[in-house]
Amino acid sequence: MSEEDRELEKLKEKRLAEMQKNISYKQKQDEFLASQKKKQENMPKPRDILVNQLGYRGLEVLENAERQFPNETKIVVEKLAELISLGEINEEIDGGKLLLLFRTVGLNIHLETKINVEQDGKFISLSDKLSSKFSSSGESTNQE
């Protein structure tokens, strides 16, 4: 073999070693990223942590907040989940407390309000009761 051939072989071997090193580094990096992804999948999401801690009408308030202020609500949910995970918050969070929290941080969440009254053993909305009362009193004035 000539001097040039030996030099060329050395360069090929060197390049091959570099390529193998790069491939093994890439495989290790891929394995690490896959293990990180598995860890994240196994960890409960912040929203799930919060939902498990919510009480009466808490989920309703949370869903309204997510519809009206999605970005801001996500931040609040993440912080609440962190506090719950750390054990700083260990009591049930009902809808009133959650609504108060959102309003305290400047998010004026609007909720649909219904007032039900009992009539003949059934609950009907106050607006239905008033509308039926006015329509029946209107009919009696028309007949007179």
C-alpha positions in Angstrom: 0.0 0.0 0.0 1.1 3.4 -0.8 1.5 6.2 1.7 -1.7 7.9 0.3 -3.7 4.8 0.7 -2.7 4.4 4.3 -3.5 8.0 5.0 -6.9 7.6 3.3 -7.7 4.5 5.4 -6.8 6.4 8.6 -9.1 9.2 7.6 -11.9 6.8 6.8 -11.4 5.0 10.2 -11.4 8.4 12.0 -14.5 9.5 10.2 -16.2 6.2 10.9 -15.4 6.5 14.6 -16.8 10.0 14.7 -20.0 8.8 13.0 -20.4 5.9 15.5 -19.9 8.3 18.3 -22.5 10.7 17.0 -25.0 7.8 16.5 -24.5 6.5 20.0 -24.9 10.1 21.4 -28.1 10.5 19.4 -29.5 7.2 20.7 -28.7 8.1 24.3 -30.4 11.5 23.8 -33.5 9.8 22.3 -33.6 7.4 25.2 -33.4 10.2 27.7 -36.2 12.2 26.0 -38.4 9.1 25.9 -37.9 8.5 29.6 -38.7 12.1 30.3 -41.8 11.9 28.3 -42.9 8.7 30.1 -42.3 10.4 33.5 -44.5 13.4 32.3 -47.3 11.0 31.1 -47.3 9.2 34.5 -47.5 12.5 36.4 -51.1 13.8 36.9 -51.9 17.0 35.0 -52.3 20.1 37.1 -56.0 20.4 36.1 -56.6 16.8 37.3 -55.0 17.5 40.6 -57.3 20.5 41.1 -60.4 18.8 39.9 -59.9 16.0 42.5 -59.8 18.7 45.2 -63.0 20.6 44.0 -66.2 20.4 46.0 -69.8 21.6 45.3 -70.0 23.6 42.0 -66.2 23.9 41.9 -66.0 22.2 38.5 -68.7 24.5 37.1 -66.7 27.6 38.2 -63.5 26.1 36.8 -65.1 25.4 33.4 -66.6 28.9 33.2 -63.2 30.4 34.0 -61.5 28.2 31.4 -64.0 29.4 28.7 -63.8 33.1 29.7 -60.1 33.4 30.5 -58.2 30.3 29.2 -54.6 31.6 29.6 -55.0 33.2 33.0 -57.0 30.2 34.3 -54.2 27.9 33.2 -51.7 29.8 35.3 -54.0 29.8 38.4 -54.7 26.1 38.0 -51.0 25.3 37.8 -50.3 27.2 40.9 -53.2 25.7 42.8 -52.1 22.2 41.7 -48.6 22.9 42.9 -49.9 24.1 46.3 -52.1 21.0 46.6 -49.2 18.7 45.7 -47.0 20.3 48.3 -49.7 19.9 50.9 -50.2 23.7 51.4 -53.9 23.3 50.5 -55.6 20.2 51.9 -59.2 21.2 52.2 -61.9 20.9 49.6 -62.3 23.9 47.3 -66.0 24.6 46.6 -67.3 26.8 43.8 -67.7 29.8 46.1 -64.1 29.7 47.2 -62.8 29.2 43.7 -64.9 32.0 42.4 -63.6 34.3 45.2 -60.0 33.3 44.3 -60.5 34.1 40.6 -62.1 37.5 41.4 -59.3 38.3 43.9 -56.7 37.8 41.2 -58.7 40.1 38.9 -60.7 37.5 36.8 -64.4 38.5 37.0 -65.9 35.1 36.1 -69.6 35.3 35.1 -71.8 32.4 36.0 -75.3 31.7 34.9 -77.6 32.3 37.9 -80.9 30.4 38.3 -83.4 30.8 41.1 -85.7 27.9 41.5 -88.9 27.9 43.5 -91.2 25.1 44.6 -94.6 25.0 43.1 -96.9 22.0 43.4 -94.1 19.8 44.7 -91.8 20.6 41.7 -89.0 23.1 41.3 -89.5 25.6 38.5 -87.4 28.6 37.7 -88.4 31.9 39.1 -88.7 33.4 35.6 -91.1 30.7 34.5 -93.2 31.2 37.6 -93.3 35.0 37.1 -94.1 34.7 33.4 -96.9 32.3 34.1 -98.2 34.5 36.9 -98.2 37.5 34.6 -99.8 35.7 31.7 -102.6 34.3 33.8 -103.3 37.7 35.4 -103.3 39.2 32.0 -105.9 36.8 30.8 -108.1 37.6 33.7 -108.0 41.3 33.0 -108.8 40.7 29.3 -111.9 38.7 30.3 -113.3 41.4 32.6 
